[in-house]
Amino acid sequence: MTDAVVVAGLHKRHGDVHAVRGVDFAVAHGEIFALLGRNGAGKTTTMEILEGFRDRDAGRVEVLGLDPGEKATGRALRERIGLVLQDVAVEPYLTVRETVARNAGYYPAPRDVDEVVGLVGLAGLERQKVRALSGGQKRRLDLALGVIGDPALLFLDEPTTGFDPNARRNAWQLIRELRDTGTTIVLTTHYMEEAQRLADRVAVIADGRIVAEGTPSALGGRDTATTRIRFAPPPGTTLADLPVEAICNNDGLLTVETPEPTATLHLLTGWALRHDTVLTGLTVDRPSLEEVYLRLTAPAEDARERSAG
């Protein structure tokens, strides 16, 4: 089976600005794919081309086997995709249920209206006017409008903006359930935890180009990066007393960087037991997805400053 989304050699200019410069990626059917990037990196332009809102200058783009830039098949594509955009125009004087029901009428085989209202956490607010909803509730309504058509492919643009932590986790669960029932999902987000928790694969775009692609755990070499062991300095202990080389950070914690975390932990914990001390606040980790993302998307001048420092 062909991929749900195929992008090859995509280019787009806005006047003198070359916003997208030869972007290539593919999204498999039934996959959650996250496209990450700073504002102005070309992420929004790429998404708008995939959604059929913007024409491309060059390259190949297929969405569910169709060209989103082809007007003749535009309606057929719209009936098979769902959109959750950052700004959705909704009639403020309609109720929640009226809004979802109206959008259901745009699709040949929509989901049940009341089921969708419940799925997005708006049960009990069916008769509430849209204008009376809070920001987070309006975002849940946006999500309902995106899934009411039972899409084969769902585009999510910052889907949980304005959600409280509990609502965000409920939305994540819904997104996973959609993926598990066969829906392909392409999302953008500035929450790295969201990308970490949801995405099967991630691509990072910077200056109009894809600079890294892979699973969240392996992106940018995360899976092979040096491991960091951190803990509070044991009372009465100097750096020279430790069995491994460590540095003291500004937060007062000690950090040990090692390519062999098992052996290094064995040395540290063995030393602590022999000296009847506790390694308070002990943590073991590799660079976070956020750290990798910031490194990959750092402007050239930032990278030069770090190298000079």
N, C-alpha and C positions, 0 to 999 in steps of 0.2 A: 504494500500500500504506500502511495506517495505521502510525503510529509504534508501536514495541515497548512504550514506556512513555508514558503521558499523565497528567500531574498538573495539575489546574486548581482554583484556589481552595481548596487543602487547609488545613484547620484542625484542630488538636488541642490540648485542654487536659489538664493533669494537675493536678486540683484547682484551685488558684488560679493556677497557672502556665500561661500561654498559650504552649505550646511551639512550635507551628507556626501562622503567621499569614498565611494566604492565599498559599501557595507554588504557583508555576506553573512547569512545565518539561516538555519532551518529549525522548524519546530515540529516535533513528531506529534501524531495524533494521540490524544489522551495525556499530554504533557503540560505541566505548568512551567512556563518560560518567563523569566524576568529580564527585562531590558533596563539597565541601570545607567545613569549618567547625570552629570551636573546640568543645571539649566543652561541652555545654549549649546549643548554638546551635539545636538542632532537627534536626540531621542524622540522629542515630540514630532518633529518632521517625519521621521521614519514611521512612527505610529499612525500619523494622519494619512500617509501614503497607503499603509496596509488597510486602514479603515475605509479608504475610498474618498477621503475628504480633500486630498491634494494630489496633483499629478506629479509624476517623476520626470526627470530630464533624461535619464538613461538607466539601464539595468533591467533585470527580470524580477517580477514580483508575482507570486501566486498565493492566493488565500482560498483554501478548500478547493483547489484546482481551477479557480477562476482568477482573472486579472482584475484587481479592484479598480483599475483605471479605465476599464472597458464599460462604457455606458450601457451597452446592449444587455449585459448580464448583471447590471447593478442591482436590480430588484431581487433577482435570484440569490445574490450574495447576501443582501441585507436581511432576507428572510432566514438565513442560516447562521447569522452572527448576532452577538449581543454586545452592547457598548455601555460601559460605565465611565463617563467622562468626568473631568473636574468640574465643568459647568454644564448642568443639564437644565434646559428650559422646561419648566413645569408650571401648569396653570395653578396659581395660588389659591383659587377659590373652589377647586375640586377637592373632594375628600381623598384620603389615602386609597380607599378601595376603588373609587371612581377613576383615579389616575392609573392604577395598575390595570384595571379592567379595560380602559380605553386603549392602553398600549397592547394589551393582549389581542385586541382586534386587528392589529397590524400583521399578525403572524398566522400561518396556515394551521399550525398545531401547537397552540400555546399550552403552558402549564396551568394548573388550576389556580385561580386568583387568590383564594383564601389560603391555599397551601403556601404560595410564594410570600404572601404577607406574613405568615407565621415563620417561614424560614429565615426572613431577614430581621426578625425581632420586632415587628410592628403589630403583632396581635393585640387587640384591645384598642388600637388607634385607627381602626378602619374608617370611622366616621369623622375623624379629625381633619380639619381643613389643612391643606399643605402649608399655608401661610403661618399656621400656629405651631408647626413642628420646630423642634430645636435643630441646630446645625447637624448634630449627629444623627437625629431621626431623619432629616432630609437626605443625608448620605445613605442611610439604610434604604430609603425609598429609591434612590438612584440605583442601588444594587438590585432591588426588586424589578425595576424596569429593564435592567440588563439581562435578567434570567427568565423573565416571564415568557419569552418566545421559545424556551427550551433550546438554546443555541448549541450548535455543534462546536462553535468557537466563540469564546468570550474575551473581549478586550477590557482590561481593568486599568484605569489611569488613576493612580493614587487612591485605591478603593476604600481605605479606612481612615482617611483624613477626617479629623474631628471626632473620632470614636474614643470612648474611654477604654481603659485596658480590657474590661470584661467584654464590651461590645466588639472590640478588635479581635479577641480570641474566638468569639462566636462567629464572626465573619470568616476568620481563617478556617474554622471547621466547615462552614458552608462551602468555601472554595475547594477544600480538600474533597468533600463529598461530591461536588460537581465533577472534579477530576476523576474520582473513583468510578463514576457512572459513565465516563467516556468523553466528557467535555474537555476540549483543549482550551487552555487559558494562557493568554499573553498579558503580562502586567508590568506596570511601572510603579516604582515606589521609592521614597526617600528613607523609608524605615528599613535599615539593614537587617533587623531582626525579622521583619516580615519576609524579606527575600530568603533569609536563612531558613525560616520555618516552612515556607510554602514551595519554593521553587525546586523543580527537579534539575534545571539547568539555568545558568545566569550568563548573560553577555553584558559587558561594560563598554559603553561608547564614550569616546572622548575626542573632541575636535573633529567630529564627523566620521570617525573610524571605530571599528570594533577593536579594542586593545586587549581584551581577554575574554575567554569563554570557557565554561566548564561547570561542574557541580559546585554548589556553595562551599562544600568542604575542601575542594581542591583548587578553587579559583586562585589564580596568581601564585600557585605553588604553596598554598596553605597546608596541604597534606604532607609536604616535605620540608617545611620551614623549621628553623631552629625553635625548640621548645623553651618556654620560659617558666622557671620555677620561682615563685615569690613567697616570702614569709617575713614575719616581723623579727627583728634582731633579738635573739635570746638575751635575757638580762646578764650583764657582766661579760658579754662575749664581743670580741673584736673580729673584724673581717679575717685577720690572720689566723684566728682560732678555728675557722671553718675548714672542712675537708675538701671544699671545692672553691673555685674563684667566684666571688660575688661582687656586685656593685650596690651602693646605697642610692635609692631614688629620692626625689624631692618629697614624696609622700611618707618617707621614713621606712619603707619596706625594702628588703633586700631582694635582688633579682639575680638568678643564675641562668645563663643561656647555655643550652647544650643540645647537640645533635643526638645524644643518647640518654633520653629521660629516665629510662628504667634503671640503668647503672648509676646515674647521678642521684636519683632518689634513694637508691639503696645506700649509697655513701652517706647522704645527708641524714636519713632516718636512723641508720646504724649509729652514726655519731651522736645524734640527739638521745638515743636510748642509753648509750654508754655514759653520757654526761647527765642523765636524768633531767633533761630539759624538754620543752615543748616547742615545736615549730608553729607558733600561733599564726593563723591566717594563711596556712599553706594552700597554694593553688598551683595547678599545672595546666598550661595552655599554650596554644600556638597563636600567631596573629589572628585577630578577629576578622570577620568579613568586612567590617567597617574600616579597619586599618588597611586592609588590602585594597578596598575600593578607593580610599583617600589617596593611597600611593599611586594607583593606576590612573586616577583622574586629576592628579595635581598638575596645575599649569607648569609650563617649562621653567618659568622663573623660580617657582617654588622648589622644583627638583634641583635646580642649580644651587639655590641657597642651602639646601640640605646637604648637597655634596661638598660645598665649600665649608660648611660647618663641621 
